[in-house]
Every structure is written in structure tokens, then in C-alpha cells.
């Protein structure tokens, strides 16, 4: 939360403490010495306790986060976790791609509306990342699953990254890079069969944590994923502070966010619409697994 508002908050906190000291000093002129000393010690103790509590919400070693961006990704898969990560203090965030050219989202025609510019190349990306992250989105996911340069980069970074992570169909890309074999993982609800083809253990949860693999479900699960990861990287109260900072308090107007709760007609409609993509995902996953084997 190293933004202007936090700076103002920090400044105002300092002002309050200064005023408190001034008030204590003024009180010393009218109160007996023993009373003033006791009050001063009490105020100092409260100040130390408050600072210790704030340290839990502001401290921590520097984090280095590498987030893959690519043509055809789903923009919300990137923006959700990025919003959470940006709220962290003491972090470096890199948007990583082959070059520094602007990449589009799931609809290339929309690139001009919301362009995403990488900040660093594969070659210059730091090693030993704290977080290696991959967003999803079709058709981009299918292309990345068979891109030797992307898969090589992920496989190499995955060897040393503290946490290997994804949201939505980004887990298929991790799987194609050989990074989910034998791990529980999740993906977009209709992509779970393709995930199984890659040696992962499909797990139908909003966020799945298996050792140092952290994967999120489809699209909007990115914020839940981000908060879960912040709790792991920092602590639970830190994550709660980020959640409140973002005012993440979802109350969807409909209970249709999963195949289990959506009306059967709606689920069938999406299954029919994604039939070709789902089949292509499975075939692409099988080719990827064959290469890995």
C-alpha cells in the first residue's frame, strides 16, 4: 500500500504522536511529577504496542513477482491478482514477455482500448522469483501451451521460484511446461479435464494450494487467489488489510457463478459454446504431455 494515501496516513499518524507528546509535556506543568511519569510510561507502552501491530501489516522482506503477459490472455486474469500484488509494500512486480511490445487481451481488436505493455523480457527477468504467475485466456492459452520459448522460460523459472502460480487456464500453461505433474491444481471449470491430461490432479476449488503451487479458478477467482497468496507470503492480517483496502466484499446479484448453482440451461449453453475450445484444450494438453514424456 505504498501509495500517496498511505504516505498521508503515515504523516497523520506521526502528527498524532507528536500532538500526544506535546499534550504530555503540557500536562507535566500542572500534574505532580510521579503522575506525569506514570502517564508518560503508559503512553510509550501503547505507542510501542501500536507500532508492533502495524509492523505485522507493513513489514516483510522484499518480494519479487514475475507475471507472464501474452497475446490472447484474459485481461481480468492478470488485473485481479495484479491489483492485490500492487497493494503489497516492499515489492517489485515485473510484467514479463519475449519483448517489450504491447500485447493484447482475449480479443486482439481490443488491444487499442486497454493495451498491456511488458516491463521486462524473458532474458532480463530476475532469477529466484518469489512468485511466478501465469494468467489464462483463450485462444492465447492454447498458443502458449505449444510455444517453446514460453515453456522454456517457465520451466527454468519454475525450478527456483518460491511459488509457482496461475489463475484460470494459466494452469494449463504451467502444466504444459511440466510444472504441475503430481500437484493438485484448479483451472477454469470447463478446463479441468485438460488439466488432468497434463499430469495434474484436478481439484475443483476456488483456490488450490499444494506445497508451493497455488492455482486459482476462472477469471474473478484471481482476487481470491491473490489474497490467499498474500496471507502465505506475509500473514493473514496483512491479507485482511489488503482486502479491506480494496473493499473486496463481493455480493453477486445471481447465484450462477458455478455449474452447480447456475440454471441447467445456462450451463448447457456455455458447454455447447465452449465444446470446440474444450476439445482443442484436451488435444493440445495431450501433445504437451507427449513432449514432456
C-alpha positions, -999 to 999 in steps of 0.1 A, spaced: 0 0 0 29 24 -7 6 49 -23 0 86 -16 -28 78 8 -6 56 29 21 84 29 -6 108 41 -17 82 67 18 78 79 22 115 81 -10 120 100 -1 92 124 32 110 131 13 142 137 -10 125 162 20 111 181 36 145 181 5 161 195 3 134 221 38 141 232 30 179 233 -1 172 254 20 151 278 46 179 281 19 205 288 3 182 314 37 180 331 34 217 340 3 211 361 5 175 373 27 160 400 59 145 388 50 110 397 17 112 379 34 126 347 60 98 347 33 71 350 13 87 322 44 90 300 53 53 305 17 43 297 17 63 265 50 49 255 38 14 261 7 20 240 28 35 212 52 5 212 22 -19 211 6 0 182 39 1 163 43 -37 168 8 -43 155 14 -21 125 47 -39 117 26 -70 111 7 -51 85 36 -33 69 67 -55 74 83 -83 54 112 -89 32 112 -76 -3 92 -97 -28 100 -101 -64 70 -111 -86 71 -121 -122 38 -121 -141 37 -135 -176 17 -115 -201 10 -127 -237 -13 -121 -267 -47 -135 -262 -47 -136 -224 -78 -128 -205 -73 -93 -191 -91 -99 -158 -69 -129 -151 -40 -105 -150 -56 -74 -134 -72 -92 -105 -40 -106 -90 -20 -75 -101 -44 -53 -81 -37 -73 -50 0 -75 -55 2 -38 -61 -13 -33 -26 18 -50 -11 45 -30 4 82 -36 -4 78 -55 -37 89 -54 -73 64 -65 -99 76 -74 -135 52 -80 -164 73 -104 -185 72 -113 -222 95 -121 -250 99 -84 -259 86 -51 -248 59 -47 -275 23 -41 -263 3 -73 -260 -35 -76 -263 -61 -94 -243 -85 -121 -253 -98 -100 -282 -69 -86 -302 -92 -60 -316 -94 -45 -281 -57 -40 -277 -61 -4 -285 -86 0 -257 -66 -15 -229 -30 -21 -240 -7 -40 -218 30 -32 -221 55 -57 -207 81 -42 -183 109 -68 -188 119 -95 -212 124 -132 -205 161 -126 -209 163 -99 -183 138 -113 -158 153 -118 -123 161 -153 -112 148 -169 -80 114 -151 -81 93 -151 -50 62 -155 -73 60 -168 -108 25 -161 -121 6 -171 -153 -28 -158 -164 -52 -177 -186 -74 -168 -215 -83 -185 -248 -72 -187 -275 -39 -174 -261 -36 -203 -236 -36 -228 -264 -9 -210 -283 13 -206 -252 10 -243 -244 29 -250 -276 53 -221 -276 88 -235 -270 102 -201 -258 74 -195 -233 75 -231 -220 113 -230 -216 112 -197 -197 85 -211 -173 103 -244 -168 135 -227 -160 120 -201 -136 98 -228 -121 129 -246 -108 138 -217 -84 106 -197 -79 94 -198 -43 58 -201 -55 46 -212 -90 11 -199 -96 -17 -193 -120 -53 -182 -125 -79 -197 -148 -64 -216 -178 -30 -203 -169 -26 -236 -151 -27 -254 -184 3 -234 -195 21 -243 -163 12 -280 -169 25 -278 -205 58 -266 -190 59 -296 -168 53 -277 -136 21 -293 -123 28 -330 -126 16 -347 -94 3 -315 -80 -33 -307 -71 -44 -277 -91 -75 -259 -104 -85 -241 -136 -115 -227 -154 -143 -251 -146 -146 -264 -181 -108 -269 -185 -103 -293 -156 -103 -324 -180 -75 -308 -200 -56 -302 -167 -58 -339 -159 -41 -347 -193 -11 -328 -181 -4 -349 -150 -20 -326 -126 -47 -336 -100 -77 -315 -109 -93 -301 -78 -125 -281 -81 -119 -253 -56 -118 -216 -59 -81 -216 -49 -59 -247 -45 -26 -247 -26 -4 -278 -29 31 -272 -15 45 -243 -34 19 -244 -62 -10 -220 -59 -37 -220 -86 -69 -201 -89 -101 -209 -107 -117 -189 -135 -113 -152 -141 -127 -135 -109 -110 -161 -87 -79 -140 -93 -86 -117 -63 -93 -147 -40 -61 -162 -53 -41 -130 -47 -53 -126 -11 -46 -163 -4 -11 -158 -16 -6 -126 3 -15 -145 35 11 -171 27 38 -146 17 31 -122 46 4 -132 71 -34 -134 75 -38 -100 90 -18 -85 62 -41 -101 36 -72 -89 55 -58 -54 54 -53 -56 17 -89 -70 13 -103 -40 32 -81 -16 13 -96 -29 -19 -130 -31 -3 -133 -66 -17 -168 -76 -3 -185 -94 -32 -222 -98 -33 -231 -111 -68 -267 -104 -79 -271 -140 -90 -261 -174 -77 -249 -186 -111 -211 -185 -106 -205 -222 -110 -220 -251 -130 -235 -264 -98 -255 -233 -90 -263 -219 -125 -295 -228 -142 -291 -260 -163 -300 -241 -194 -272 -216 -188 -246 -243 -180 -256 -262 -211 -254 -231 -233 -218 -225 -221 -209 -261 -225 -221 -260 -261 -204 -227 -268 -170 -240 -254 -172 -275 -268 -147 -268 -296 -123 -250 -273 -126 -277 -246 -118 -303 -272 -89 -283 -285 -76 -278 -250 -75 -316 -244 -58 -323 -277 -32 -296 -270 -27 -309 -235 -21 -344 -249 5 -331 -273 22 -312 -245 22 -343 -222 37 -364 -251 65 -339 -255 72 -339 -217 72 -377 -216 
